[in-house]
Amino acid sequence: MNRRKFLQLLSTGALAYSAQGFFAFNANAATTNNNSYSFLEGAPKYSVADSHFHYVDFLQRTEGAELLLKAMNANGVEHIMMSGMPLVKKWDKDDPIAPEYYLDNNSRTYWYSGTDYHVAQTVEKIPVEDRYRFHPYICGFNPTDKYGVDHIKRMYETFPDLWHGIGEIFAHRDDLTNLTYGETARANHEALDAVYDFAASNDLPVCLHNNCTSRNKLKDPIYVYEVEDVLKRHPNTRLTWAHAGLSRYLNVDQVKYTAKLGSMLDKHPNLWIDLSWLAYNDYITDGGSTFTVKPCWLDLIKSFPDKFMIGSDVVGKFESYSMEIRKYYSLLDVLPSDVALKVAKDNFLSILPQRVQKSLANRKS
């Protein structure tokens, strides 16, 4: 059963919002509809870091930091990557119904720098005792604009010591690429060279979305070379490849693809991979309600235990947050305990700037 089916379960009342926790499990409704989501019950099993999260959606709307903190606390999320949304959806005059998501109609999307100000101001207002848990990333720039790095520099100067990374950078991204005004973004676009250099110079990790291929070129992925080019030319830039390069429609041969990823990880010590979004539901696992991890992926993660991380990829609304965090229990449960700890939290923390890691270490001492 996939995420869509889960949301149908949600709408029937099997899951409901609770003031005591983000989700209260309605046992009677769940029994009637499906009993496969028992991992949503009870206290969280793991302390985790959400390595891929968007505080706002494609309309730059959010349910707010208070609800986010409740969702984090209810699901064992100690740390979270705090990104805005680099694009905003336009409401065209010819569309009678306002879009709520970028796929709702054919109106375009455009790059939006205000998202970073929103994130920065939100983080600054988070209670001091919780602020260490939030790791804000700069994302509000056009990755095809050679002036784009100037926005990053301005953010870095305007909010000194606040930023912990850059991204999610949107490059090749299925339907969204076709809906976005202007030039097609890609991982190795020359406008991003200055961004990667700035990241390396300031000890900032980069989160990049770049599809491994197009929807009609599944046999031999055609965009992997773009990421390899970046890794080769920017060896001092720590790069997290979002969703392992997978996206809608990209049902590539997972055995061959994991072999390719293994080769890349072996060659490039500056590469990390997040397993978020539908990549986990549709490709990394078998697509069933228990999220059974495919053997080729399990072997890959065990072979590179320091290189993988988990993330919710929730955008602005937190109704599905429990699901998008706890679904990874199916992976963490079958990993050796030391590897599970790394994938759940430590790998994400390891890519953060040294100043942040030192601050976190001082909290423990």
FIZARO-897662 format. One record per residue (C-alpha): residue in one letter; x, y, z. Coordinates in Angstrom, 3 decimals, decimal comma. Each point is the difference from the previous one (the first is absolute). Layout:
BEGIN
REC  rest         X         Y         Z
REC     a         X         Y         Z
...
***
This chain:
BEGIN
REC  rest         X         Y         Z
REC     m     0,000     0,000     0,000
REC     n     1,497     3,316    -1,048
REC     r    -0,077     3,522     1,388
REC     r    -3,191     0,849    -1,888
REC     k    -1,780    -2,925     1,636
REC     f     1,304     1,122     3,363
REC     l    -1,469     3,452    -0,499
REC     q    -3,305    -1,645    -0,858
REC     l     0,299    -1,826     3,310
REC     l     0,616     3,338     1,638
REC     s    -3,125     1,483    -1,530
REC     t    -2,158    -2,851     1,301
REC     g     0,959     0,747     3,580
REC     a     2,473    -2,783     0,631
REC     l     2,421     2,731     0,963
REC     a    -0,943     3,236     1,678
REC     y     1,762     3,055     1,347
REC     s     0,597    -0,029     3,729
REC     a     1,085     2,784     2,302
REC     q     2,098    -2,522     1,939
REC     g     1,897    -1,095    -3,081
REC     f    -0,048     0,656    -3,687
REC     f    -1,975    -3,126    -0,801
REC     a    -2,339    -1,987     2,185
REC     f    -0,686    -3,440    -1,383
REC     n    -3,656    -0,960    -0,225
REC     a     0,189    -3,768     0,468
REC     n    -3,576    -0,741    -1,028
REC     a     0,235     1,930    -3,251
REC     a     3,405    -1,468    -0,739
REC     t    -1,269    -3,530     0,488
REC     t    -2,835     0,678    -2,378
REC     n     2,233     1,454    -2,701
REC     n     3,484    -1,428     0,412
REC     n     2,128    -1,315     2,846
REC     s     3,378     0,356    -1,696
REC     y     0,977     3,331     1,517
REC     s     0,613    -1,136     3,555
REC     f     3,334     1,837    -0,054
REC     l    -1,976     3,237     0,331
REC     e    -1,141    -1,021     3,481
REC     g     1,755     0,805     3,232
REC     a     3,219     1,778     0,822
REC     p     2,631     0,368    -2,718
REC     k     2,541    -2,817    -0,228
REC     y     2,919     2,113    -1,192
REC     s     1,528     3,408     0,508
REC     v     0,357     1,336    -3,531
REC     a     1,036     2,949    -2,128
REC     d    -2,326     1,137    -2,766
REC     s     2,569     0,749    -2,696
REC     h    -2,466     1,275    -2,611
REC     f    -2,839     2,334     0,955
REC     h    -1,765     3,056    -1,429
REC     y    -1,509     2,402     2,512
REC     v    -2,272     1,507    -2,665
REC     d    -1,869    -1,398    -2,987
REC     f    -0,132     1,164    -3,628
REC     l    -2,212     2,923     1,016
REC     q     2,473     0,923     2,774
REC     r    -2,580    -0,993     2,603
REC     t     0,651    -1,936     3,194
REC     e    -1,792    -1,349     3,036
REC     g     2,638     1,628     2,166
REC     a     2,838    -0,776     2,359
REC     e    -2,193    -0,921     2,968
REC     l    -1,693    -2,856    -1,851
REC     l     3,322    -1,022    -1,498
REC     l     1,581    -0,347     3,435
REC     k    -2,940    -2,123     1,160
REC     a     0,425    -2,238    -3,028
REC     m     3,730    -0,323     0,603
REC     n    -0,431    -0,812     3,678
REC     a    -2,677    -2,597    -0,693
REC     n     2,236    -1,835    -2,456
REC     g     3,423     0,099     1,601
REC     v     1,420     2,648    -2,339
REC     e     2,833     1,647     1,895
REC     h     1,464     1,882    -2,976
REC     i    -1,482     1,369    -3,206
REC     m     1,315     1,506    -3,212
REC     m    -2,025     3,229    -0,335
REC     s    -0,430     1,013    -3,634
REC     g    -2,480     2,338    -1,621
REC     m    -1,324    -0,541    -3,517
REC     p     2,015     1,534    -2,856
REC     l    -3,002     0,148    -2,329
REC     v    -3,479     1,439     0,318
REC     k    -3,050    -1,003    -2,026
REC     k    -1,706     2,723    -2,029
REC     w    -3,800     0,332    -0,068
REC     d    -0,794     0,923    -3,596
REC     k    -2,931     2,273    -0,788
REC     d    -1,536    -2,714    -2,194
REC     d    -0,080    -2,607     2,770
REC     p    -3,344     0,147     1,868
REC     i     1,234    -2,065     2,950
REC     a     3,032     1,004     2,042
REC     p     2,755    -2,640    -0,183
REC     e     1,143    -1,556     3,257
REC     y     2,864    -2,022    -1,484
REC     y     2,255     0,443    -2,997
REC     l    -1,688    -2,870    -1,869
REC     d    -3,534     1,340     0,451
REC     n    -0,008     1,763    -3,376
REC     n     2,270     1,219    -2,793
REC     s     0,844     3,397     1,474
REC     r     3,707     0,595     0,387
REC     t     2,364     0,190     2,964
REC     y     2,731     2,559     0,563
REC     w     3,049     0,396     2,218
REC     y    -0,731     1,744     3,297
REC     s     2,670     1,435     2,305
REC     g    -2,388     1,098     2,765
REC     t    -0,181    -3,581     1,229
REC     d     3,396     0,289     1,715
REC     y    -1,044     3,082     1,977
REC     h    -3,055    -1,896     1,215
REC     v     2,114    -2,931     1,164
REC     a     2,581     2,236     1,674
REC     q    -2,584     2,043     1,886
REC     t    -1,779    -3,169     1,095
REC     v     3,156    -1,636     1,332
REC     e     0,933     3,141     1,917
REC     k    -3,360    -0,154     1,819
REC     i     0,232    -3,674     0,985
REC     p     0,437    -0,410     3,778
REC     v     3,661     0,044     0,938
REC     e    -0,155    -3,446     1,579
REC     d    -1,088    -1,507    -3,336
REC     r     1,930     2,105    -2,478
REC     y     3,010    -2,337    -0,104
REC     r    -2,247    -2,604    -1,667
REC     f    -0,601     2,135    -3,099
REC     h     2,490     0,139    -2,854
REC     p    -1,075     2,650    -2,543
REC     y     1,069    -0,223    -3,635
REC     i     0,015     2,773    -2,623
REC     c    -2,006    -0,917    -3,098
REC     g    -1,684     3,114    -1,451
REC     f     2,087     0,614    -3,119
REC     n    -0,163    -0,793    -3,704
REC     p     2,544    -2,777    -0,678
REC     t     0,329     1,083    -3,639
REC     d     0,910     3,593     0,917
REC     k     3,703     0,762     0,393
REC     y    -1,069     2,743     2,418
REC     g    -1,762    -2,622     2,131
REC     v     2,981    -0,389     2,312
REC     d    -0,360     3,673     0,943
REC     h    -3,310    -0,762     1,696
REC     i     1,703    -2,721     2,032
REC     k     2,719     2,429     1,038
REC     r    -2,589     2,602     1,014
REC     m    -1,860    -2,539     2,124
REC     y     3,246    -1,106     1,589
REC     e     0,903     3,593     0,865
REC     t    -3,489     1,081     1,084
REC     f    -0,464    -2,951     2,342
REC     p     3,544    -0,841     1,154
REC     d     0,549    -3,420     1,578
REC     l    -3,620    -0,985    -0,671
REC     w     0,453    -2,082    -3,145
REC     h     1,161    -3,607     0,121
REC     g    -0,256    -0,922    -3,689
REC     i    -1,215     0,756    -3,528
REC     g    -2,984    -1,651    -1,675
REC     e    -2,124    -1,696    -0,952
REC     i     1,236     1,158    -3,412
REC     f    -2,511    -0,942    -2,682
REC     a     1,637    -1,184    -3,216
REC     h    -1,542    -2,700    -2,250
REC     r    -3,333    -0,723     1,709
REC     d    -2,669    -1,704    -2,163
REC     d    -3,162     2,111    -0,508
REC     l     1,294     2,909     2,036
REC     t     2,810     0,594    -2,480
REC     n    -2,543     0,405    -2,778
REC     l    -2,137     2,397     2,046
REC     t     2,802     2,327     1,070
REC     y     0,679     3,257    -1,813
REC     g     3,361     0,352    -1,693
REC     e     2,948    -2,216    -0,730
REC     t     0,124    -3,636     1,091
REC     a     2,045    -0,470     3,152
REC     r     2,506    -2,841     0,295
REC     a     2,553    -1,114     2,562
REC     n     3,039     1,098    -2,001
REC     h    -1,377     3,265    -1,328
REC     e     2,807     2,559    -0,004
REC     a    -2,060     2,313     2,213
REC     l     0,316    -2,551     2,796
REC     d     3,788    -0,155    -0,072
REC     a     0,182     3,154     2,118
REC     v    -2,612    -1,437     2,357
REC     y     1,971    -3,207     0,510
REC     d     3,178     2,013     0,536
REC     f    -1,707     2,249     2,553
REC     a    -1,312    -3,056     1,807
REC     a     3,469    -1,534     0,198
REC     s     1,601     3,255     1,139
REC     n    -2,553     0,420     2,786
REC     d    -0,232    -3,651     1,081
REC     l    -3,633    -0,319    -1,113
REC     p    -1,559    -3,231    -1,307
REC     v    -2,128     0,123    -3,147
REC     c    -3,263    -1,873    -0,565
REC     l    -0,672    -0,537    -3,710
REC     h    -3,017    -1,372    -1,848
REC     n     1,106    -1,200    -3,412
REC     n    -1,921    -2,845    -1,601
REC     c     2,214    -2,834    -1,173
REC     t    -1,812    -0,091    -3,355
REC     s    -3,113     1,042    -1,901
REC     r    -3,225    -1,981     0,104
REC     n     0,516    -1,535    -3,460
REC     k     3,681    -0,881     0,449
REC     l    -0,133    -2,631     2,713
REC     k     2,377    -2,610    -1,382
REC     d     3,134     2,135     0,188
REC     p    -0,461     3,041     2,289
REC     i     1,100     3,091    -1,896
REC     y     0,471     2,612     2,746
REC     v     2,231    -1,902     2,427
REC     y     3,082     1,408    -1,711
REC     e    -1,042     3,515     1,062
REC     v     0,271    -0,930     3,671
REC     e     3,232    -1,902    -0,605
REC     d     1,418     3,075    -1,707
REC     v    -0,788     2,146     3,045
REC     l     1,522    -2,506     2,401
REC     k     3,165    -0,189    -2,072
REC     r     0,458     3,739    -0,532
REC     h    -0,997     1,023     3,537
REC     p     1,641    -2,627     2,235
REC     n    -0,137     2,268     3,057
REC     t    -3,762     0,525    -0,209
REC     r    -2,097    -2,399     2,066
REC     l    -2,933    -0,968    -2,209
REC     t    -3,166    -1,805     1,081
REC     w    -1,808    -1,432    -3,008
REC     a    -3,671     0,337     0,872
REC     h    -2,215    -3,064    -0,440
REC     a     3,009    -1,917    -1,351
REC     g    -0,706     1,682    -3,341
REC     l    -3,401    -1,675    -0,290
REC     s    -3,338     1,679    -0,622
REC     r    -3,412    -0,536    -1,558
REC     y    -0,027    -2,309    -3,024
REC     l     3,641    -1,071     0,510
REC     n    -0,438    -3,718     0,564
REC     v     3,502    -0,924    -1,082
REC     d     1,516    -3,442     0,536
REC     q     0,751     0,216     3,726
REC     v     2,701    -2,685    -0,007
REC     k     1,974     1,783    -2,707
REC     y    -0,679     3,406     1,494
REC     t     1,163    -0,911     3,493
REC     a     3,160    -1,423    -1,558
REC     k     0,540     3,352    -1,701
REC     l    -0,566     1,875     3,246
REC     g     2,471    -2,302     1,718
REC     s     2,592     0,827    -2,629
REC     m    -0,609     3,719     0,486
REC     l     0,251    -0,246     3,778
REC     d     3,226    -1,958    -0,350
REC     k     1,541     2,639    -2,264
REC     h    -1,286     3,176     1,647
REC     p     0,411     0,448     3,763
REC     n    -1,930     3,291    -0,249
REC     l    -3,285    -1,746    -0,916
REC     w    -2,868    -0,827     2,364
REC     i    -3,495    -1,242    -0,857
REC     d    -3,359     0,717     1,577
REC     l    -2,752    -2,591    -0,353
REC     s    -2,949     2,359     0,283
REC     w    -3,279     0,507    -1,839
REC     l    -1,570    -2,580    -2,284
REC     a     3,434    -1,451    -0,723
REC     y    -0,351    -1,993     3,211
REC     n    -3,631    -0,987    -0,528
REC     d     0,158    -0,922    -3,678
REC     y     3,557    -1,101    -0,788
REC     i     2,107    -0,675     3,092
REC     t    -2,740    -2,132     1,556
REC     d    -2,444    -2,430    -1,575
REC     g    -2,862     2,502    -0,032
REC     g    -2,000    -1,948     2,569
REC     s    -1,511     1,220     3,246
REC     t     2,890    -1,412     2,044
REC     f     2,649     1,796    -2,096
REC     t     2,234    -3,034    -0,401
REC     v     3,412     1,176    -1,195
REC     k     1,248    -1,599    -3,213
REC     p     3,121    -2,166     0,457
REC     c     2,112     2,045    -2,419
REC     w    -0,663     3,165     2,002
REC     l     0,599    -1,675     3,325
REC     d     3,336    -1,330    -1,240
REC     l     0,981     3,444    -1,293
REC     i    -0,826     1,755     3,267
REC     k     1,883    -2,596     2,036
REC     s     2,990     0,360    -2,333
REC     f     0,095     3,781     0,513
REC     p    -1,382     0,472     3,525
REC     d     1,279     3,577     0,320
REC     k    -1,633     1,288    -3,171
REC     f    -3,785    -0,307     0,301
REC     m    -2,576     2,069     1,857
REC     i    -3,772     0,213     0,329
REC     g    -2,390     2,904    -0,479
REC     s    -3,698     0,812    -0,050
REC     d    -0,048     2,375    -2,995
REC     v    -3,178     1,438     1,485
REC     v    -0,986     3,361    -1,501
REC     g    -1,661     2,516     2,303
REC     k    -2,763    -2,257     1,345
REC     f     0,704    -2,638     2,608
REC     e    -2,996    -2,343    -0,124
REC     s     2,117    -2,807    -1,446
REC     y     3,115     0,660     2,079
REC     s    -0,329    -3,125     2,141
REC     m    -0,218    -2,179    -3,070
REC     e     2,878     1,702    -1,779
REC     i     2,311    -0,539     2,982
REC     r    -1,127    -3,319     1,413
REC     k    -0,122    -1,771    -3,354
REC     y     3,806    -0,219     0,275
REC     y    -0,345    -2,357     2,953
REC     s    -0,231    -2,764    -2,598
REC     l     3,574     0,831    -0,992
REC     l     1,407     0,833     3,419
REC     d    -1,403    -3,205     1,490
REC     v     1,954    -2,209    -2,418
REC     l     3,321     1,840     0,225
REC     p     2,679    -0,797     2,567
REC     s    -0,593     2,271     3,001
REC     d     3,094     2,118    -0,598
REC     v    -0,910     0,515    -3,658
REC     a    -3,606     0,803     0,899
REC     l     1,222     2,756     2,316
REC     k     2,087     1,499    -2,790
REC     v    -2,772    -0,099    -2,594
REC     a    -2,603     1,270     2,455
REC     k     1,939     3,021     1,193
REC     d     3,785     0,045     0,121
REC     n     0,689     0,105    -3,735
REC     f    -2,007     3,187    -0,382
REC     l     1,720     1,611     2,966
REC     s     3,389    -0,989    -1,428
REC     i    -0,401     2,206    -3,080
REC     l    -0,890     3,160     1,932
REC     p     2,596     2,780     0,388
REC     q     2,696    -0,626     2,588
REC     r    -1,194     3,008     2,006
REC     v    -3,410    -1,663     0,316
REC     q     1,438    -3,392     0,899
REC     k     2,173     1,588     2,692
REC     s    -3,006     1,818     1,417
REC     l    -1,991    -3,234     0,136
REC     a     2,909    -1,815     1,650
REC     n     0,248     2,735     2,641
REC     r    -3,667    -0,513     0,844
REC     k     0,702    -3,632     0,869
REC     s     3,046     0,737     2,136
***
